[in-house]
């Protein structure tokens, strides 16, 4: 089970993401790129500020500096929450 949590750092879209916790939005604010702890590269997450019936779209609170997404996020090696700009392991 993963146990690592990290404070996130916003980077400009199109610049290099360097480490776990780095995140950026695409220009249309429909995708959040975030680098999870315990992974080797960022992941792309479809986001919306309105609830969606599409289970592949995460609800975003609209905060661009310290975002929260619902429901939880995960990869093969990490599972947790993005809440107020912090990735917290489950």
For each residue, the residues with C-beta under 8 A, 3 or more apart:
1:
2: 37 38 77 78 79 80 89 90
3: 89
4: 20 37 38 78 89
5: 37 80 86 87 88 89
6: 20 21 37 86 87
7: 21 85 86
8: 21 22 23 34 66 67 82 85 86 87
9: 21 22 23
10: 23 24 64 65 85
11: 15 16 17 18 22 23 24
12: 15 24
13: 24 25 26 27 33
14: 24
15: 11 12 24
16: 11
17: 11 22 23 24 33 35 42
18: 11 22
19: 22 35
20: 4 6 35 36 37 38 39 87
21: 6 7 8 9 35 37 87
22: 8 9 11 17 18 19 34 35 42
23: 8 9 10 11 17 32 33 34 35 42 67
24: 10 11 12 13 14 15 17 32 33
25: 13 29 31 32 33 64
26: 13 29 30 31 32 33
27: 13
28: 31
29: 25 26 47 64
30: 26 46 47 48
31: 25 26 28 44 45 46 47
32: 23 24 25 26 44 45 47 58 60 67 69
33: 13 17 23 24 25 26 42 43 44 45
34: 8 22 23 42 43 45 73 82 87
35: 17 19 20 21 22 23 39 41 42 43
36: 20 39 43 73 74 75 77 78 80 87
37: 2 4 5 6 20 21 78 80 87 89
38: 2 4 20 75 77 78
39: 20 35 36 43 75 77 78
40:
41: 35
42: 17 22 23 33 34 35
43: 33 34 35 36 39 73 75
44: 31 32 33
45: 31 32 33 34 58 69 73
46: 30 31 54 56 57 58
47: 29 30 31 32 57 58 59 60 69
48: 30 51 52 57 58 59 60
49: 59 60 61 62
50: 59
51: 48 59
52: 48 57 59
53:
54: 46 57
55:
56: 46
57: 46 47 48 52 54
58: 32 45 46 47 48 69 70 71 73
59: 47 48 49 50 51 52 69 70 71
60: 32 47 48 49 67 68 69
61: 49 67 68 69
62: 49
63: 66 67 68 84 85
64: 10 25 29 67
65: 10 85
66: 8 63 84 85 86
67: 8 23 32 60 61 63 64 82 85
68: 60 61 63 82 83 84 85
69: 32 45 47 58 59 60 61 73 81 82
70: 58 59
71: 58 59
72: 79 80 81 90
73: 34 36 43 45 58 69 79 80 81 82 87
74: 36 78 79 80
75: 36 38 39 43 78 79
76:
77: 2 36 38 39
78: 2 4 36 37 38 39 74 75 89
79: 2 72 73 74 75 89 90
80: 2 5 36 37 72 73 74 87 88 89 90
81: 69 72 73 87 88 90
82: 8 34 67 68 69 73 85 86 87
83: 68 86 88
84: 63 66 68
85: 7 8 10 63 65 66 67 68 82
86: 5 6 7 8 66 82 83
87: 5 6 8 20 21 34 36 37 73 80 81 82
88: 5 80 81 83
89: 2 3 4 5 37 78 79 80
90: 2 72 79 80 81
